[in-house]
Amino acid sequence: MSESITITSANTTSLVIARVTIGTSVAVLVLLAILHILSPEFNPAWRMVSEYANGKYPVILSVMFFLWGAASWALAYILWPHLQTTVGKIGLFFLIAAGIGEAMAAVFDINHKLHSLSAMIGIPSLAIAAMLISITLVRTEPWSMARTSLLWTANLTWVSILLMGIAFAVMMATYAQAGGDVSANAEVVTTLPKGVIALVGWANRFLIVVYCSWVMTVAWLAIKLNP
């Protein structure tokens, strides 16, 4: 009898945390939209999200990054009992690492030397975690019923990284062709020369939306499937 009560209690806790994970991820996207509105001086076409730290509302950006990390950790807690294979556990490790990188960005902004490290940890770790975890889950019941949703959102994570890399390379190439100084600091550049193809800012924002979408999808499935 006590074992049944314990299992029920653990299941209830996981469902609550799953809802918190979704709410936290939504909050990340809402805060990103708010920064977009409050800081129009940062052109979203080519300004990275981290550059909002140099605007008037750096606290909002820090809260956004912290909530982003918290969402990743909360999802790791939910999935812990369902990922018993080696691949699944490796995926959990990268998901926790992604949360660390995301939360680090809340403390170390773009002006700090550790900000680059936070990006190097957070961005690739989430994409790796999404692929490994999703592949593991779709091989188990009842998660296999959501194969399409899991794999589509997981694959979009690495696609978003690829798009951001391409957008950055194109912008730098066209910027150099237009006579821009590629060695100048980003905060020094306020306008781009004519002819520069700048979409890296949108690609950066797309990545955040995709990452949060995968987290929300898995958390929602945890509630819906209640495995």
C-alpha positions in Angstrom: 0.0 0.0 0.0 2.8 2.4 0.9 4.6 1.6 -2.3 1.5 2.5 -4.3 1.2 5.8 -2.5 4.9 6.5 -3.1 4.6 5.8 -6.8 1.5 8.0 -7.1 3.2 10.8 -5.2 6.2 10.6 -7.5 4.0 10.6 -10.6 2.1 13.7 -9.3 5.3 15.5 -8.6 6.6 14.8 -12.2 3.3 16.1 -13.7 3.5 19.3 -11.7 7.2 19.8 -12.7 6.2 19.1 -16.3 3.7 21.9 -16.2 6.3 24.2 -14.6 8.7 23.3 -17.4 6.2 24.3 -20.0 5.3 27.5 -18.1 9.0 28.4 -17.7 9.7 27.8 -21.4 6.8 30.0 -22.4 8.1 32.7 -20.0 11.5 32.6 -21.9 9.8 33.3 -25.2 7.6 36.0 -23.7 10.6 37.7 -22.2 12.4 37.5 -25.5 9.5 39.2 -27.2 9.4 41.9 -24.5 13.1 42.6 -25.1 12.4 42.9 -28.8 9.7 45.5 -28.1 11.6 47.4 -25.4 14.9 47.6 -27.1 14.2 48.5 -30.8 17.7 50.0 -31.1 19.0 46.4 -31.5 18.1 45.4 -35.0 16.9 41.8 -34.7 18.1 41.0 -38.2 21.7 41.1 -37.2 21.9 41.7 -33.4 22.3 38.6 -31.3 20.0 38.1 -28.3 22.9 38.4 -25.9 23.5 42.0 -27.0 20.4 43.0 -25.1 22.7 43.0 -22.1 24.1 46.3 -23.4 20.6 47.8 -23.6 18.4 49.4 -20.9 17.0 46.1 -19.6 19.8 43.6 -18.9 17.9 42.2 -15.9 15.2 40.9 -18.2 17.7 39.1 -20.3 19.4 37.6 -17.2 16.0 36.3 -16.0 15.3 34.9 -19.4 18.6 33.0 -19.5 18.1 31.7 -16.0 14.5 30.5 -16.7 15.9 28.8 -19.9 18.4 26.9 -17.8 15.8 26.0 -15.2 13.5 24.6 -17.9 16.2 22.3 -19.1 16.9 21.0 -15.5 13.3 20.5 -14.8 12.9 18.4 -18.0 15.9 16.4 -16.9 14.2 15.6 -13.6 11.0 14.5 -15.4 12.8 12.2 -17.9 15.3 10.7 -15.4 13.1 7.6 -14.7 12.4 7.0 -18.4 15.9 7.0 -19.7 17.7 3.9 -18.4 19.8 3.1 -21.5 23.4 4.3 -22.0 22.3 6.6 -24.8 19.4 8.0 -22.8 21.7 8.7 -19.8 24.2 10.5 -22.1 21.3 12.6 -23.4 20.4 13.5 -19.9 24.0 14.5 -19.2 23.9 16.9 -22.2 20.5 18.2 -21.1 21.8 19.1 -17.7 25.0 20.6 -19.3 22.7 22.7 -21.6 21.0 24.1 -18.5 24.3 25.0 -17.0 25.3 26.9 -20.2 22.0 28.7 -20.4 22.1 29.7 -16.7 25.7 30.8 -17.0 24.6 33.3 -19.6 22.4 34.9 -17.0 25.5 35.6 -14.8 28.1 36.2 -17.4 26.8 38.6 -20.1 28.2 39.3 -23.5 30.8 41.6 -22.0 32.3 38.8 -19.8 34.9 36.4 -21.1 32.9 33.4 -19.8 29.9 34.3 -22.0 31.5 32.6 -25.0 32.0 29.5 -22.8 28.4 29.5 -21.8 27.3 29.5 -25.5 29.8 26.7 -26.3 28.3 24.6 -23.5 24.6 25.5 -23.9 24.0 25.6 -27.7 25.5 22.3 -28.8 24.6 20.4 -25.6 20.8 21.0 -26.1 20.9 19.8 -29.7 22.8 16.7 -28.7 20.5 16.0 -25.8 17.4 16.5 -27.9 18.5 13.9 -30.5 19.7 11.3 -28.0 16.7 11.6 -25.7 14.2 11.7 -28.5 15.7 8.6 -30.2 15.7 6.8 -26.9 12.1 7.7 -26.0 10.5 6.8 -29.3 11.8 3.2 -28.8 9.8 2.8 -25.6 6.1 2.7 -24.7 4.1 4.9 -24.6 6.5 7.5 -26.0 6.6 5.7 -29.4 3.1 7.0 -30.1 4.6 10.5 -30.3 7.5 9.6 -32.6 6.7 12.3 -35.2 6.5 15.1 -32.7 9.7 14.1 -30.9 11.8 13.5 -33.9 10.7 16.6 -35.8 11.3 19.0 -32.9 14.6 17.3 -32.1 15.9 17.5 -35.7 15.0 21.2 -35.8 17.5 21.9 -33.0 20.6 21.0 -35.1 19.0 22.6 -38.2 18.7 25.8 -36.3 22.4 25.7 -35.4 23.2 25.1 -39.0 21.1 28.0 -40.1 22.7 30.3 -37.6 26.1 29.3 -38.8 25.3 29.9 -42.4 23.6 33.2 -41.6 26.7 34.4 -39.7 29.1 33.3 -42.5 27.0 35.0 -45.2 26.8 38.2 -43.2 30.5 38.4 -42.5 31.3 37.6 -46.2 29.0 40.3 -47.5 30.1 42.7 -44.8 33.7 42.3 -45.9 32.7 42.8 -49.6 30.8 45.9 -48.7 34.0 47.4 -47.1 33.1 46.8 -43.5 35.7 46.3 -40.8 35.3 42.7 -39.8 37.7 43.3 -36.8 35.5 45.9 -35.2 33.6 45.1 -32.0 29.8 44.5 -32.5 28.9 47.3 -30.1 30.9 49.8 -32.3 28.9 48.9 -35.4 25.6 50.6 -35.4 24.7 50.3 -39.0 25.6 47.9 -41.8 26.9 48.9 -45.2 24.5 48.5 -48.1 24.6 45.1 -49.6 25.1 43.2 -46.4 22.9 40.1 -46.0 22.1 40.1 -42.3 19.8 37.4 -41.0 22.0 36.0 -38.2 19.9 37.8 -35.5 16.7 36.1 -36.7 18.5 32.8 -36.9 19.6 33.2 -33.3 16.1 33.9 -32.2 14.8 31.0 -34.2 17.2 28.8 -32.4 15.8 29.9 -29.0 12.3 29.3 -30.2 13.2 25.8 -31.5 15.0 24.8 -28.3 12.1 25.9 -26.1 9.7 24.2 -28.5 11.4 20.8 -28.0 11.5 21.2 -24.2 7.8 22.1 -24.2 6.9 19.3 -26.6 8.6 16.6 -24.4 7.1 18.1 -21.2 3.6 18.2 -22.8 4.0 14.6 -23.9 5.0 13.6 -20.4 1.7 15.0 -19.2 -0.4 13.6 -22.1 1.1 10.1 -22.1 1.7 10.0 -18.4 4.1 7.0 -18.8 
